[in-house]
Amino acid sequence: MASSSGTSSGSSLIQNSGSEENLQALMDQRKRKRMISNRESARRSRMRKQKHLDELVAQVAQLKKENHQIITSIKYHHPTLFEFGVR
């Protein structure tokens, strides 16, 4: 009996070791999956940020154009305002 309990104990160590290896492999797999997910999320975030920046740059260009048109219109309709240095 002692030998079967010794064998059982040895096999239990192998099973525990196998379980630990499986657990470690599962943890590694989850870590890799999380890393990939985080990278993809960061990529999407950078894309959103770039899109927002592009929209702001376009808005600045549009506002500059409108500002120029308004100043031109004011200068045309009220030329005396600009004779005294009013901008």
Number of C-alpha atoms within 10 A of each C-alpha: 6 7 8 9 10 11 12 12 12 12 12 12 12 12 12 12 12 12 12 12 12 12 12 12 12 12 12 12 12 12 12 12 12 12 12 12 12 12 12 12 12 12 12 12 12 12 12 12 12 12 12 12 12 12 12 12 12 12 12 12 12 12 12 12 11 12 12 12 12 12 12 13 12 15 15 10 10 11 12 12 12 11 10 8 7 7 9
